[in-house]
Amino acid sequence: MTVPTSDDRLIVALDVPNALQGLAMAERLGDAVSFYKIGLGMLTGGGLALANELKQDHGKRIFLDMKLFDIGNTVENAVRGLAQFDLDFLTVHGDPHVVRAAKEGASGKDLKILAVTILTSLNRDDLDASLLKQGDVQDLVVERAARALEAGADGVIASPQEAALIRALPQAEGRLIVTPGVRPAGAALGDQKRVATPASAIGDGADHIVVGRPIYQAEDPKAAAEAVLAELNSLTRH
């Protein structure tokens, strides 16, 4: 059997406690994976140091998942600082004032600002509990995506179930769609509620999929990653 080569459409979430475990997992995955997500859960465990090491010493692409939200000046300053690390993607909340500030902070750098629409772990009951406006979750995601893209976001984060709707937006032309909540067939859902398989997410217009637990919690993480890659390689690249 031919082993799939790395494919940067697959982003592996290193949602492990610290940089040492993250580096160990990256070493186990080896050349199979070229793109990693590092999030808030590892921020105090050396996440930025790991991001730098994977980028500079191992040639990996890095998605820093911070989901920044604050007043414009604070977001701009935070992004300007993070942009110095030569990373690839950074998430902020999709509120237009946040997106505009983040783009200003990333000015002159290659860092792509991705706007969070509605977290893939949330459904309508969760939105009601947070006092967010009425409406179907998909409609709200598409509306937030359009506004974030109009504000200058380089792309959006959305569940696979909204990828096709967002891809159809005029504002989405030439922009990125990154989908967490991707689960290979048969994988446990965990805390995700709006999910799809890797092939269906890419087929519906996503540029990148994010897969975490089904890979890093697998008995053989590299084999799990290669199974996802094989599924992606069965599709025609776009």
Salt bridges, closest charged atoms under 4 A:
ASP7 OD2 - ARG9 NH2 2.81
ASP7 OD1 - ARG237 NH1 2.87
ASP8 OD2 - ARG61 NH1 2.89
ASP8 OD1 - ARG237 NH2 3.99
ASP15 OD1 - LYS37 NZ 3.76
ASP65 OD2 - LYS37 NZ 3.04
ASP65 OD2 - LYS67 NZ 2.71
GLU76 OE2 - ARG80 NH2 2.78
ASP88 OD2 - LYS55 NZ 2.83
ASP88 OD1 - ARG61 NE 3.53
ASP95 OD1 - ARG144 NH2 3.45
ASP126 OD2 - LYS193 NZ 3.17
ASP128 OD1 - ARG124 NH2 2.89
GLU143 OE1 - LYS133 NZ 3.19
GLU143 OE2 - ARG147 NH2 2.83
ASP154 OD1 - LYS103 NZ 3.10
GLU162 OE1 - ARG194 NH2 3.21
ASP191 OD1 - ARG213 NH2 2.79
ASP207 OD2 - ARG167 NH2 2.66
ASP207 OD1 - HIS238 NE2 3.95
